[in-house]
Amino acid sequence: MPQIVEIEKKNQYTFEDYLRLPEGAPYQLIRGELIMSPSPSPIHQEVLKSIGVKLVTWVEPRGLGKVYFAPIDVYFSDTDVYQPDIIFISKERLQIIDDKKINGPVDLVIEILSPATAYYDLRIKKDLYEKAGVKEYWIVDPLEKMIEIYFNENGRFSLHQTVRGTGDIASKLINGFKIDLKEVFS
């Protein structure tokens, strides 16, 4: 039987409160609020699988680093712990991984938009990723069949590439890694 944990009502929650949630609880800690996300849709999971498999098969055989999928905690501060859909950590920065979490920022974040999370992914999380120093941020929109890549230069994201419908999208961070959108949104 699953363990039921009572979390007292607060105006602002911390990482300590977050750790009291049961493992796998569908929450992120965003600006001190516990934000619950419903389970991802099948299309979200298909897109995640397509991009994720391609990224893993490019990165790991080349010894470039590690790729992880949600749910995995990326700790930015005591009031911001996110679970990006896909992350990449370069081999030079693997020390940010500990037993319970990833101590952000990671090198690459990929967020797949859904109605329940789009506001956070496009606004609040994007702003924190930028300020924290995430090097590359992909926003994947399954409804529009579009991917945007932002690259962090001098502490600011700039749009590196947008592809809608068909064509290749290429990482600026991971040399040689590209994806044909037809394979993502088929």
C-alpha positions as CSV (number, residue, x, y, z in Angstrom):
1,M,0.0,0.0,0.0
2,P,1.4,3.5,-0.9
3,Q,2.6,5.6,1.9
4,I,0.5,8.7,2.5
5,V,2.5,11.7,3.6
6,E,0.9,14.8,5.0
7,I,2.7,18.1,4.1
8,E,1.6,21.1,6.1
9,K,0.1,24.0,4.2
10,K,2.7,26.8,3.7
11,N,3.0,30.0,1.7
12,Q,6.4,28.7,0.5
13,Y,7.8,25.2,0.4
14,T,11.5,24.3,0.5
15,F,13.6,21.4,-0.7
16,E,13.3,19.9,2.8
17,D,9.5,19.8,2.4
18,Y,9.8,18.4,-1.2
19,L,12.0,15.5,0.1
20,R,9.1,14.5,2.3
21,L,6.9,13.7,-0.7
22,P,6.7,10.0,-1.7
23,E,9.2,8.9,-4.4
24,G,7.7,9.5,-7.8
25,A,5.1,12.0,-6.6
26,P,4.2,14.1,-9.7
27,Y,5.4,17.4,-8.2
28,Q,8.0,20.0,-9.0
29,L,9.0,22.8,-6.7
30,I,8.7,26.1,-8.6
31,R,9.3,29.3,-6.8
32,G,8.5,27.7,-3.5
33,E,5.2,26.2,-4.7
34,L,4.5,22.5,-5.1
35,I,3.2,22.2,-8.6
36,M,1.5,18.9,-9.5
37,S,1.6,17.7,-13.1
38,P,-0.8,15.1,-14.5
39,S,0.7,12.0,-16.2
40,P,2.0,12.8,-19.7
41,S,-0.1,12.1,-22.7
42,P,0.8,9.3,-25.2
43,I,2.0,11.8,-27.8
44,H,4.2,13.5,-25.2
45,Q,5.8,10.1,-24.3
46,E,6.2,9.2,-28.0
47,V,8.1,12.5,-28.7
48,L,10.1,12.0,-25.5
49,K,11.1,8.5,-26.6
50,S,12.0,9.6,-30.1
51,I,14.2,12.4,-29.0
52,G,15.6,10.6,-26.0
53,V,16.6,7.4,-27.8
54,K,18.4,9.5,-30.5
55,L,20.2,11.6,-27.9
56,V,21.3,8.6,-25.8
57,T,22.5,6.7,-28.9
58,W,24.6,9.7,-29.9
59,V,25.9,10.8,-26.6
60,E,26.7,7.6,-24.6
61,P,28.7,5.6,-27.2
62,R,30.9,8.6,-27.7
63,G,31.5,9.1,-24.0
64,L,30.2,12.6,-24.1
65,G,28.3,12.5,-20.8
66,K,24.9,11.2,-19.5
67,V,21.3,11.6,-20.5
68,Y,18.4,11.3,-18.0
69,F,14.6,11.4,-18.4
70,A,11.9,12.7,-16.1
71,P,11.2,12.2,-13.3
72,I,14.6,13.2,-12.0
73,D,15.2,16.1,-9.7
74,V,17.4,19.0,-10.8
75,Y,18.1,21.2,-7.8
76,F,18.6,24.9,-8.6
77,S,17.8,26.4,-5.2
78,D,16.0,25.6,-1.9
79,T,12.7,26.7,-3.6
80,D,13.3,25.5,-7.2
81,V,13.6,21.8,-8.0
82,Y,12.5,20.9,-11.5
83,Q,12.0,17.7,-13.4
84,P,12.8,18.5,-17.0
85,D,11.7,15.9,-19.6
86,I,15.2,15.2,-20.8
87,I,18.6,16.4,-19.6
88,F,22.2,16.0,-20.7
89,I,25.2,16.5,-18.5
90,S,28.6,16.6,-20.2
91,K,31.4,14.2,-19.0
92,E,33.3,17.2,-17.6
93,R,30.5,18.1,-15.2
94,L,29.3,14.6,-14.0
95,Q,30.3,15.7,-10.4
96,I,26.9,17.6,-10.2
97,I,25.2,14.2,-9.9
98,D,24.7,13.0,-6.3
99,D,22.7,10.2,-4.7
100,K,19.4,12.1,-4.6
101,K,19.5,14.7,-7.3
102,I,21.3,16.6,-10.0
103,N,22.8,19.8,-8.7
104,G,21.9,22.1,-11.6
105,P,22.5,23.7,-13.9
106,V,22.8,20.9,-16.4
107,D,24.2,21.4,-19.9
108,L,21.1,20.7,-21.9
109,V,17.4,20.8,-21.0
110,I,14.6,19.5,-23.3
111,E,11.0,20.3,-22.3
112,I,8.1,18.9,-24.2
113,L,5.1,21.2,-24.0
114,S,1.8,20.0,-22.7
115,P,-1.3,22.0,-21.7
116,A,-0.6,21.5,-17.9
117,T,3.1,22.6,-18.1
118,A,3.5,25.0,-21.0
119,Y,3.2,28.2,-19.0
120,Y,6.0,27.0,-16.6
121,D,8.2,25.7,-19.4
122,L,7.9,28.8,-21.6
123,R,8.2,31.4,-18.8
124,I,9.3,30.6,-15.3
125,K,11.5,27.6,-16.0
126,K,13.0,29.1,-19.1
127,D,14.0,32.2,-17.1
128,L,15.6,30.2,-14.4
129,Y,17.4,27.9,-16.8
130,E,18.8,31.0,-18.5
131,K,19.9,32.7,-15.2
132,A,21.3,29.5,-13.8
133,G,23.5,28.9,-16.8
134,V,21.9,26.0,-18.7
135,K,23.8,26.1,-21.9
136,E,21.1,24.9,-24.3
137,Y,17.3,24.7,-24.0
138,W,15.0,22.9,-26.4
139,I,11.3,23.7,-26.4
140,V,9.4,20.9,-28.2
141,D,5.8,21.6,-29.2
142,P,4.0,18.4,-30.3
143,L,0.8,20.3,-31.3
144,E,2.7,22.7,-33.6
145,K,5.2,20.0,-34.6
146,M,8.0,22.4,-33.8
147,I,11.3,22.5,-31.9
148,E,13.1,25.7,-30.9
149,I,16.6,25.6,-29.6
150,Y,18.0,28.4,-27.4
151,F,21.7,28.8,-26.6
152,N,23.0,30.6,-23.6
153,E,25.6,33.2,-24.4
154,N,26.8,35.6,-21.8
155,G,24.0,34.7,-19.4
156,R,21.2,35.2,-22.0
157,F,19.3,32.8,-24.2
158,S,19.3,33.6,-27.9
159,L,17.3,31.6,-30.4
160,H,19.7,29.3,-32.3
161,Q,17.2,27.5,-34.5
162,T,13.5,26.9,-35.1
163,V,12.1,24.1,-37.2
164,R,8.4,23.4,-37.8
165,G,7.0,20.3,-39.5
166,T,9.9,18.9,-41.4
167,G,13.7,19.3,-41.6
168,D,16.7,18.8,-39.4
169,I,17.3,20.5,-36.1
170,A,20.9,20.5,-34.8
171,S,22.3,21.0,-31.3
172,K,24.9,23.8,-31.0
173,L,26.2,22.3,-27.8
174,I,26.5,18.6,-28.8
175,N,28.7,18.6,-32.0
176,G,27.1,16.5,-34.8
177,F,23.8,15.8,-33.0
178,K,20.8,16.5,-35.1
179,I,17.3,15.1,-35.5
180,D,14.9,15.0,-38.5
181,L,11.5,16.3,-37.3
182,K,9.7,13.8,-39.4
183,E,11.1,11.1,-37.1
184,V,10.0,13.0,-34.0
185,F,6.4,13.9,-35.0
186,S,5.5,10.9,-37.2
